[in-house]
């Protein structure tokens, strides 16, 4: 790290940014699943703001990929 002092700053900021993106995607997915299970609708927070739902696991033909 002595040859590249800015590398540590870059890596920490990159991982923090990726962590925040993952956190927000996780919150959006939990909100979607909770609304589907609890209320049976798709009026999530993202839908109320933008008018469109965020689809993370399925495409428009309802073909789902990478469901663990």
PyMOL Python script that loads the backbone (N, CA, C, O; Angstrom):
from pymol import cmd

cmd.read_pdbstr("""\
ATOM      1  N   UNK A   1       0.803  -1.192   0.000  1.00  0.00           N
ATOM      2  CA  UNK A   1       0.000   0.000   0.000  1.00  0.00           C
ATOM      3  C   UNK A   1       0.856   1.272   0.000  1.00  0.00           C
ATOM      4  O   UNK A   1       0.336   2.375  -0.164  1.00  0.00           O
ATOM      5  N   UNK A   2       2.149   1.113   0.182  1.00  0.00           N
ATOM      6  CA  UNK A   2       2.988   2.314   0.213  1.00  0.00           C
ATOM      7  C   UNK A   2       3.171   2.897  -1.181  1.00  0.00           C
ATOM      8  O   UNK A   2       3.378   4.104  -1.315  1.00  0.00           O
ATOM      9  N   UNK A   3       3.100   2.070  -2.225  1.00  0.00           N
ATOM     10  CA  UNK A   3       3.267   2.576  -3.578  1.00  0.00           C
ATOM     11  C   UNK A   3       2.000   3.257  -4.085  1.00  0.00           C
ATOM     12  O   UNK A   3       2.073   4.165  -4.913  1.00  0.00           O
ATOM     13  N   UNK A   4       0.844   2.825  -3.594  1.00  0.00           N
ATOM     14  CA  UNK A   4      -0.438   3.358  -4.042  1.00  0.00           C
ATOM     15  C   UNK A   4      -1.253   3.787  -2.824  1.00  0.00           C
ATOM     16  O   UNK A   4      -2.110   3.034  -2.361  1.00  0.00           O
ATOM     17  N   UNK A   5      -1.000   4.979  -2.302  1.00  0.00           N
ATOM     18  CA  UNK A   5      -1.726   5.386  -1.086  1.00  0.00           C
ATOM     19  C   UNK A   5      -3.211   5.629  -1.327  1.00  0.00           C
ATOM     20  O   UNK A   5      -4.007   5.521  -0.394  1.00  0.00           O
ATOM     21  N   UNK A   6      -3.598   5.952  -2.545  1.00  0.00           N
ATOM     22  CA  UNK A   6      -5.015   6.209  -2.819  1.00  0.00           C
ATOM     23  C   UNK A   6      -5.798   4.933  -3.078  1.00  0.00           C
ATOM     24  O   UNK A   6      -7.026   4.976  -3.153  1.00  0.00           O
ATOM     25  N   UNK A   7      -5.119   3.792  -3.216  1.00  0.00           N
ATOM     26  CA  UNK A   7      -5.797   2.532  -3.494  1.00  0.00           C
ATOM     27  C   UNK A   7      -6.691   2.125  -2.330  1.00  0.00           C
ATOM     28  O   UNK A   7      -7.805   1.646  -2.543  1.00  0.00           O
ATOM     29  N   UNK A   8      -6.221   2.308  -1.115  1.00  0.00           N
ATOM     30  CA  UNK A   8      -7.017   1.943   0.054  1.00  0.00           C
ATOM     31  C   UNK A   8      -8.283   2.799   0.137  1.00  0.00           C
ATOM     32  O   UNK A   8      -9.357   2.286   0.450  1.00  0.00           O
ATOM     33  N   UNK A   9      -8.165   4.075  -0.135  1.00  0.00           N
ATOM     34  CA  UNK A   9      -9.331   4.964  -0.123  1.00  0.00           C
ATOM     35  C   UNK A   9     -10.319   4.549  -1.195  1.00  0.00           C
ATOM     36  O   UNK A   9     -11.526   4.521  -0.955  1.00  0.00           O
ATOM     37  N   UNK A  10      -9.815   4.227  -2.376  1.00  0.00           N
ATOM     38  CA  UNK A  10     -10.677   3.803  -3.473  1.00  0.00           C
ATOM     39  C   UNK A  10     -11.407   2.512  -3.135  1.00  0.00           C
ATOM     40  O   UNK A  10     -12.615   2.412  -3.351  1.00  0.00           O
ATOM     41  N   UNK A  11     -10.691   1.519  -2.606  1.00  0.00           N
ATOM     42  CA  UNK A  11     -11.308   0.227  -2.301  1.00  0.00           C
ATOM     43  C   UNK A  11     -12.363   0.355  -1.198  1.00  0.00           C
ATOM     44  O   UNK A  11     -13.424  -0.262  -1.285  1.00  0.00           O
ATOM     45  N   UNK A  12     -12.083   1.140  -0.175  1.00  0.00           N
ATOM     46  CA  UNK A  12     -13.055   1.320   0.908  1.00  0.00           C
ATOM     47  C   UNK A  12     -14.302   2.012   0.383  1.00  0.00           C
ATOM     48  O   UNK A  12     -15.417   1.605   0.708  1.00  0.00           O
ATOM     49  N   UNK A  13     -14.129   3.049  -0.422  1.00  0.00           N
ATOM     50  CA  UNK A  13     -15.305   3.751  -0.944  1.00  0.00           C
ATOM     51  C   UNK A  13     -16.078   2.876  -1.928  1.00  0.00           C
ATOM     52  O   UNK A  13     -17.305   2.957  -1.977  1.00  0.00           O
ATOM     53  N   UNK A  14     -15.389   2.041  -2.714  1.00  0.00           N
ATOM     54  CA  UNK A  14     -16.071   1.148  -3.650  1.00  0.00           C
ATOM     55  C   UNK A  14     -16.909   0.118  -2.895  1.00  0.00           C
ATOM     56  O   UNK A  14     -18.066  -0.113  -3.245  1.00  0.00           O
ATOM     57  N   UNK A  15     -16.334  -0.502  -1.860  1.00  0.00           N
ATOM     58  CA  UNK A  15     -17.077  -1.507  -1.106  1.00  0.00           C
ATOM     59  C   UNK A  15     -18.225  -0.887  -0.307  1.00  0.00           C
ATOM     60  O   UNK A  15     -19.269  -1.519  -0.141  1.00  0.00           O
ATOM     61  N   UNK A  16     -18.048   0.322   0.183  1.00  0.00           N
ATOM     62  CA  UNK A  16     -19.150   0.997   0.869  1.00  0.00           C
ATOM     63  C   UNK A  16     -20.283   1.309  -0.098  1.00  0.00           C
ATOM     64  O   UNK A  16     -21.455   1.146   0.243  1.00  0.00           O
ATOM     65  N   UNK A  17     -19.943   1.755  -1.300  1.00  0.00           N
ATOM     66  CA  UNK A  17     -20.957   2.041  -2.304  1.00  0.00           C
ATOM     67  C   UNK A  17     -21.699   0.768  -2.714  1.00  0.00           C
ATOM     68  O   UNK A  17     -22.926   0.770  -2.811  1.00  0.00           O
ATOM     69  N   UNK A  18     -20.965  -0.310  -2.953  1.00  0.00           N
ATOM     70  CA  UNK A  18     -21.593  -1.582  -3.300  1.00  0.00           C
ATOM     71  C   UNK A  18     -22.466  -2.100  -2.159  1.00  0.00           C
ATOM     72  O   UNK A  18     -23.528  -2.676  -2.396  1.00  0.00           O
ATOM     73  N   UNK A  19     -22.023  -1.896  -0.938  1.00  0.00           N
ATOM     74  CA  UNK A  19     -22.824  -2.298   0.211  1.00  0.00           C
ATOM     75  C   UNK A  19     -24.122  -1.518   0.314  1.00  0.00           C
ATOM     76  O   UNK A  19     -25.166  -2.089   0.628  1.00  0.00           O
ATOM     77  N   UNK A  20     -24.067  -0.213   0.051  1.00  0.00           N
ATOM     78  CA  UNK A  20     -25.290   0.593   0.085  1.00  0.00           C
ATOM     79  C   UNK A  20     -26.244   0.226  -1.038  1.00  0.00           C
ATOM     80  O   UNK A  20     -27.457   0.193  -0.833  1.00  0.00           O
ATOM     81  N   UNK A  21     -25.716  -0.049  -2.216  1.00  0.00           N
ATOM     82  CA  UNK A  21     -26.573  -0.483  -3.326  1.00  0.00           C
ATOM     83  C   UNK A  21     -27.249  -1.805  -2.977  1.00  0.00           C
ATOM     84  O   UNK A  21     -28.445  -1.977  -3.215  1.00  0.00           O
ATOM     85  N   UNK A  22     -26.486  -2.737  -2.412  1.00  0.00           N
ATOM     86  CA  UNK A  22     -27.056  -4.014  -1.988  1.00  0.00           C
ATOM     87  C   UNK A  22     -28.103  -3.841  -0.897  1.00  0.00           C
ATOM     88  O   UNK A  22     -29.119  -4.535  -0.893  1.00  0.00           O
ATOM     89  N   UNK A  23     -27.858  -2.918   0.026  1.00  0.00           N
ATOM     90  CA  UNK A  23     -28.821  -2.642   1.087  1.00  0.00           C
ATOM     91  C   UNK A  23     -30.134  -2.115   0.514  1.00  0.00           C
ATOM     92  O   UNK A  23     -31.207  -2.573   0.907  1.00  0.00           O
ATOM     93  N   UNK A  24     -30.060  -1.159  -0.411  1.00  0.00           N
ATOM     94  CA  UNK A  24     -31.272  -0.593  -0.992  1.00  0.00           C
ATOM     95  C   UNK A  24     -32.023  -1.606  -1.848  1.00  0.00           C
ATOM     96  O   UNK A  24     -33.254  -1.628  -1.836  1.00  0.00           O
ATOM     97  N   UNK A  25     -31.306  -2.440  -2.586  1.00  0.00           N
ATOM     98  CA  UNK A  25     -31.974  -3.495  -3.355  1.00  0.00           C
ATOM     99  C   UNK A  25     -32.633  -4.511  -2.429  1.00  0.00           C
ATOM    100  O   UNK A  25     -33.724  -5.002  -2.721  1.00  0.00           O
ATOM    101  N   UNK A  26     -31.985  -4.824  -1.328  1.00  0.00           N
ATOM    102  CA  UNK A  26     -32.573  -5.741  -0.355  1.00  0.00           C
ATOM    103  C   UNK A  26     -33.827  -5.172   0.285  1.00  0.00           C
ATOM    104  O   UNK A  26     -34.811  -5.887   0.474  1.00  0.00           O
ATOM    105  N   UNK A  27     -33.796  -3.895   0.619  1.00  0.00           N
ATOM    106  CA  UNK A  27     -34.981  -3.256   1.195  1.00  0.00           C
ATOM    107  C   UNK A  27     -36.121  -3.244   0.187  1.00  0.00           C
ATOM    108  O   UNK A  27     -37.273  -3.477   0.554  1.00  0.00           O
ATOM    109  N   UNK A  28     -35.813  -2.974  -1.082  1.00  0.00           N
ATOM    110  CA  UNK A  28     -36.851  -2.966  -2.112  1.00  0.00           C
ATOM    111  C   UNK A  28     -37.453  -4.363  -2.292  1.00  0.00           C
ATOM    112  O   UNK A  28     -38.665  -4.497  -2.463  1.00  0.00           O
ATOM    113  N   UNK A  29     -36.620  -5.395  -2.256  1.00  0.00           N
ATOM    114  CA  UNK A  29     -37.121  -6.764  -2.410  1.00  0.00           C
ATOM    115  C   UNK A  29     -37.970  -7.175  -1.212  1.00  0.00           C
ATOM    116  O   UNK A  29     -39.009  -7.811  -1.386  1.00  0.00           O
ATOM    117  N   UNK A  30     -37.551  -6.828  -0.016  1.00  0.00           N
ATOM    118  CA  UNK A  30     -38.339  -7.148   1.187  1.00  0.00           C
ATOM    119  C   UNK A  30     -39.663  -6.408   1.157  1.00  0.00           C
ATOM    120  O   UNK A  30     -40.692  -6.975   1.522  1.00  0.00           O
ATOM    121  N   UNK A  31     -39.659  -5.153   0.730  1.00  0.00           N
ATOM    122  CA  UNK A  31     -40.902  -4.383   0.630  1.00  0.00           C
ATOM    123  C   UNK A  31     -41.853  -5.034  -0.370  1.00  0.00           C
ATOM    124  O   UNK A  31     -43.055  -5.120  -0.122  1.00  0.00           O
ATOM    125  N   UNK A  32     -41.312  -5.492  -1.503  1.00  0.00           N
ATOM    126  CA  UNK A  32     -42.140  -6.150  -2.515  1.00  0.00           C
ATOM    127  C   UNK A  32     -42.755  -7.435  -1.977  1.00  0.00           C
ATOM    128  O   UNK A  32     -43.951  -7.671  -2.149  1.00  0.00           O
ATOM    129  N   UNK A  33     -41.951  -8.261  -1.330  1.00  0.00           N
ATOM    130  CA  UNK A  33     -42.452  -9.539  -0.817  1.00  0.00           C
ATOM    131  C   UNK A  33     -43.435  -9.332   0.336  1.00  0.00           C
ATOM    132  O   UNK A  33     -44.427 -10.054   0.430  1.00  0.00           O
ATOM    133  N   UNK A  34     -43.181  -8.375   1.201  1.00  0.00           N
ATOM    134  CA  UNK A  34     -44.104  -8.112   2.313  1.00  0.00           C
ATOM    135  C   UNK A  34     -45.447  -7.596   1.816  1.00  0.00           C
ATOM    136  O   UNK A  34     -46.488  -7.978   2.349  1.00  0.00           O
ATOM    137  N   UNK A  35     -45.439  -6.726   0.797  1.00  0.00           N
ATOM    138  CA  UNK A  35     -46.702  -6.241   0.242  1.00  0.00           C
ATOM    139  C   UNK A  35     -47.458  -7.369  -0.450  1.00  0.00           C
ATOM    140  O   UNK A  35     -48.685  -7.435  -0.379  1.00  0.00           O
ATOM    141  N   UNK A  36     -46.719  -8.262  -1.122  1.00  0.00           N
ATOM    142  CA  UNK A  36     -47.369  -9.376  -1.821  1.00  0.00           C
ATOM    143  C   UNK A  36     -47.990 -10.339  -0.817  1.00  0.00           C
ATOM    144  O   UNK A  36     -49.128 -10.771  -1.002  1.00  0.00           O
ATOM    145  N   UNK A  37     -47.271 -10.678   0.230  1.00  0.00           N
ATOM    146  CA  UNK A  37     -47.763 -11.644   1.211  1.00  0.00           C
ATOM    147  C   UNK A  37     -48.811 -11.021   2.129  1.00  0.00           C
ATOM    148  O   UNK A  37     -49.855 -11.630   2.366  1.00  0.00           O
ATOM    149  N   UNK A  38     -48.559  -9.834   2.645  1.00  0.00           N
ATOM    150  CA  UNK A  38     -49.435  -9.232   3.643  1.00  0.00           C
ATOM    151  C   UNK A  38     -50.701  -8.616   3.090  1.00  0.00           C
ATOM    152  O   UNK A  38     -51.769  -8.739   3.690  1.00  0.00           O
ATOM    153  N   UNK A  39     -50.590  -7.948   1.940  1.00  0.00           N
ATOM    154  CA  UNK A  39     -51.728  -7.201   1.427  1.00  0.00           C
ATOM    155  C   UNK A  39     -52.235  -7.704   0.081  1.00  0.00           C
ATOM    156  O   UNK A  39     -53.343  -7.354  -0.326  1.00  0.00           O
ATOM    157  N   UNK A  40     -51.457  -8.507  -0.609  1.00  0.00           N
ATOM    158  CA  UNK A  40     -51.871  -9.053  -1.889  1.00  0.00           C
ATOM    159  C   UNK A  40     -51.883  -8.040  -3.016  1.00  0.00           C
ATOM    160  O   UNK A  40     -52.592  -8.218  -4.006  1.00  0.00           O
ATOM    161  N   UNK A  41     -51.102  -6.979  -2.874  1.00  0.00           N
ATOM    162  CA  UNK A  41     -51.036  -5.998  -3.955  1.00  0.00           C
ATOM    163  C   UNK A  41     -49.572  -5.680  -4.261  1.00  0.00           C
ATOM    164  O   UNK A  41     -48.662  -6.217  -3.629  1.00  0.00           O
ATOM    165  N   UNK A  42     -49.366  -4.817  -5.222  1.00  0.00           N
ATOM    166  CA  UNK A  42     -48.004  -4.448  -5.619  1.00  0.00           C
ATOM    167  C   UNK A  42     -47.743  -2.962  -5.424  1.00  0.00           C
ATOM    168  O   UNK A  42     -46.961  -2.373  -6.170  1.00  0.00           O
ATOM    169  N   UNK A  43     -48.376  -2.352  -4.449  1.00  0.00           N
ATOM    170  CA  UNK A  43     -48.211  -0.917  -4.216  1.00  0.00           C
ATOM    171  C   UNK A  43     -47.040  -0.676  -3.272  1.00  0.00           C
ATOM    172  O   UNK A  43     -47.230  -0.269  -2.126  1.00  0.00           O
ATOM    173  N   UNK A  44     -45.840  -0.928  -3.753  1.00  0.00           N
ATOM    174  CA  UNK A  44     -44.640  -0.740  -2.951  1.00  0.00           C
ATOM    175  C   UNK A  44     -44.260   0.728  -2.916  1.00  0.00           C
ATOM    176  O   UNK A  44     -44.896   1.558  -3.566  1.00  0.00           O
ATOM    177  N   UNK A  45     -43.226   1.044  -2.159  1.00  0.00           N
ATOM    178  CA  UNK A  45     -42.747   2.412  -2.064  1.00  0.00           C
ATOM    179  C   UNK A  45     -42.243   2.907  -3.420  1.00  0.00           C
ATOM    180  O   UNK A  45     -42.504   4.050  -3.796  1.00  0.00           O
ATOM    181  N   UNK A  46     -41.534   2.069  -4.145  1.00  0.00           N
ATOM    182  CA  UNK A  46     -41.038   2.451  -5.469  1.00  0.00           C
ATOM    183  C   UNK A  46     -42.208   2.683  -6.420  1.00  0.00           C
ATOM    184  O   UNK A  46     -42.155   3.595  -7.245  1.00  0.00           O
ATOM    185  N   UNK A  47     -43.263   1.874  -6.320  1.00  0.00           N
ATOM    186  CA  UNK A  47     -44.443   2.065  -7.163  1.00  0.00           C
ATOM    187  C   UNK A  47     -45.126   3.390  -6.837  1.00  0.00           C
ATOM    188  O   UNK A  47     -45.588   4.083  -7.743  1.00  0.00           O
ATOM    189  N   UNK A  48     -45.196   3.748  -5.573  1.00  0.00           N
ATOM    190  CA  UNK A  48     -45.837   5.000  -5.189  1.00  0.00           C
ATOM    191  C   UNK A  48     -45.040   6.212  -5.656  1.00  0.00           C
ATOM    192  O   UNK A  48     -45.619   7.262  -5.938  1.00  0.00           O
ATOM    193  N   UNK A  49     -43.720   6.079  -5.739  1.00  0.00           N
ATOM    194  CA  UNK A  49     -42.890   7.198  -6.180  1.00  0.00           C
ATOM    195  C   UNK A  49     -42.852   7.299  -7.702  1.00  0.00           C
ATOM    196  O   UNK A  49     -43.034   8.383  -8.256  1.00  0.00           O
ATOM    197  N   UNK A  50     -42.614   6.161  -8.391  1.00  0.00           N
ATOM    198  CA  UNK A  50     -42.388   6.205  -9.839  1.00  0.00           C
ATOM    199  C   UNK A  50     -43.581   5.752 -10.665  1.00  0.00           C
ATOM    200  O   UNK A  50     -43.681   6.117 -11.836  1.00  0.00           O
ATOM    201  N   UNK A  51     -44.483   4.975 -10.097  1.00  0.00           N
ATOM    202  CA  UNK A  51     -45.605   4.436 -10.854  1.00  0.00           C
ATOM    203  C   UNK A  51     -45.287   3.113 -11.524  1.00  0.00           C
ATOM    204  O   UNK A  51     -46.128   2.561 -12.234  1.00  0.00           O
ATOM    205  N   UNK A  52     -44.071   2.591 -11.308  1.00  0.00           N
ATOM    206  CA  UNK A  52     -43.661   1.306 -11.875  1.00  0.00           C
ATOM    207  C   UNK A  52     -43.068   0.451 -10.768  1.00  0.00           C
ATOM    208  O   UNK A  52     -42.443   0.969  -9.843  1.00  0.00           O
ATOM    209  N   UNK A  53     -43.265  -0.857 -10.863  1.00  0.00           N
ATOM    210  CA  UNK A  53     -42.685  -1.770  -9.887  1.00  0.00           C
ATOM    211  C   UNK A  53     -41.298  -2.196 -10.321  1.00  0.00           C
ATOM    212  O   UNK A  53     -41.018  -2.297 -11.516  1.00  0.00           O
ATOM    213  N   UNK A  54     -40.435  -2.445  -9.360  1.00  0.00           N
ATOM    214  CA  UNK A  54     -39.091  -2.937  -9.605  1.00  0.00           C
ATOM    215  C   UNK A  54     -39.139  -4.456  -9.648  1.00  0.00           C
ATOM    216  O   UNK A  54     -39.542  -5.088  -8.671  1.00  0.00           O
ATOM    217  N   UNK A  55     -38.737  -5.045 -10.755  1.00  0.00           N
ATOM    218  CA  UNK A  55     -38.751  -6.491 -10.902  1.00  0.00           C
ATOM    219  C   UNK A  55     -37.304  -6.970 -10.843  1.00  0.00           C
ATOM    220  O   UNK A  55     -36.512  -6.682 -11.740  1.00  0.00           O
ATOM    221  N   UNK A  56     -36.964  -7.702  -9.785  1.00  0.00           N
ATOM    222  CA  UNK A  56     -35.590  -8.133  -9.601  1.00  0.00           C
ATOM    223  C   UNK A  56     -35.348  -9.565 -10.062  1.00  0.00           C
ATOM    224  O   UNK A  56     -34.231  -9.900 -10.457  1.00  0.00           O
ATOM    225  N   UNK A  57     -36.369 -10.415 -10.020  1.00  0.00           N
ATOM    226  CA  UNK A  57     -36.120 -11.825 -10.294  1.00  0.00           C
ATOM    227  C   UNK A  57     -36.842 -12.362 -11.512  1.00  0.00           C
ATOM    228  O   UNK A  57     -36.453 -13.413 -12.019  1.00  0.00           O
ATOM    229  N   UNK A  58     -37.865 -11.703 -12.005  1.00  0.00           N
ATOM    230  CA  UNK A  58     -38.641 -12.225 -13.122  1.00  0.00           C
ATOM    231  C   UNK A  58     -38.690 -11.195 -14.244  1.00  0.00           C
ATOM    232  O   UNK A  58     -38.654  -9.989 -13.998  1.00  0.00           O
ATOM    233  N   UNK A  59     -38.774 -11.688 -15.485  1.00  0.00           N
ATOM    234  CA  UNK A  59     -38.959 -10.762 -16.593  1.00  0.00           C
ATOM    235  C   UNK A  59     -40.447 -10.560 -16.851  1.00  0.00           C
ATOM    236  O   UNK A  59     -41.273 -11.044 -16.077  1.00  0.00           O
ATOM    237  N   UNK A  60     -40.800  -9.870 -17.902  1.00  0.00           N
ATOM    238  CA  UNK A  60     -42.206  -9.539 -18.134  1.00  0.00           C
ATOM    239  C   UNK A  60     -43.050 -10.757 -18.490  1.00  0.00           C
ATOM    240  O   UNK A  60     -44.271 -10.718 -18.335  1.00  0.00           O
ATOM    241  N   UNK A  61     -42.431 -11.839 -18.965  1.00  0.00           N
ATOM    242  CA  UNK A  61     -43.173 -13.052 -19.300  1.00  0.00           C
ATOM    243  C   UNK A  61     -43.303 -13.976 -18.094  1.00  0.00           C
ATOM    244  O   UNK A  61     -43.729 -15.123 -18.232  1.00  0.00           O
ATOM    245  N   UNK A  62     -42.937 -13.479 -16.907  1.00  0.00           N
ATOM    246  CA  UNK A  62     -42.989 -14.239 -15.652  1.00  0.00           C
ATOM    247  C   UNK A  62     -42.087 -15.472 -15.682  1.00  0.00           C
ATOM    248  O   UNK A  62     -42.387 -16.481 -15.044  1.00  0.00           O
ATOM    249  N   UNK A  63     -40.985 -15.388 -16.422  1.00  0.00           N
ATOM    250  CA  UNK A  63     -39.970 -16.434 -16.391  1.00  0.00           C
ATOM    251  C   UNK A  63     -38.912 -15.991 -15.398  1.00  0.00           C
ATOM    252  O   UNK A  63     -38.271 -14.957 -15.583  1.00  0.00           O
ATOM    253  N   UNK A  64     -38.730 -16.767 -14.352  1.00  0.00           N
ATOM    254  CA  UNK A  64     -37.846 -16.354 -13.267  1.00  0.00           C
ATOM    255  C   UNK A  64     -36.497 -17.074 -13.370  1.00  0.00           C
ATOM    256  O   UNK A  64     -36.422 -18.268 -13.662  1.00  0.00           O
ATOM    257  N   UNK A  65     -35.463 -16.318 -13.124  1.00  0.00           N
ATOM    258  CA  UNK A  65     -34.110 -16.837 -13.152  1.00  0.00           C
ATOM    259  C   UNK A  65     -33.436 -16.597 -11.810  1.00  0.00           C
ATOM    260  O   UNK A  65     -33.790 -15.659 -11.094  1.00  0.00           O
ATOM    261  N   UNK A  66     -32.481 -17.429 -11.470  1.00  0.00           N
ATOM    262  CA  UNK A  66     -31.625 -17.255 -10.305  1.00  0.00           C
ATOM    263  C   UNK A  66     -32.399 -17.121  -9.005  1.00  0.00           C
ATOM    264  O   UNK A  66     -32.056 -16.296  -8.159  1.00  0.00           O
ATOM    265  N   UNK A  67     -33.435 -17.924  -8.842  1.00  0.00           N
ATOM    266  CA  UNK A  67     -34.148 -17.927  -7.571  1.00  0.00           C
ATOM    267  C   UNK A  67     -33.502 -19.002  -6.709  1.00  0.00           C
ATOM    268  O   UNK A  67     -33.496 -20.183  -7.058  1.00  0.00           O
ATOM    269  N   UNK A  68     -32.959 -18.571  -5.577  1.00  0.00           N
ATOM    270  CA  UNK A  68     -32.201 -19.490  -4.729  1.00  0.00           C
ATOM    271  C   UNK A  68     -33.104 -20.206  -3.767  1.00  0.00           C
ATOM    272  O   UNK A  68     -32.636 -21.022  -2.973  1.00  0.00           O
TER     273      UNK A  68
END
""", "prot")
cmd.dss("prot")
cmd.show_as("cartoon", "prot")
cmd.util.cbc("prot")
cmd.orient("prot")
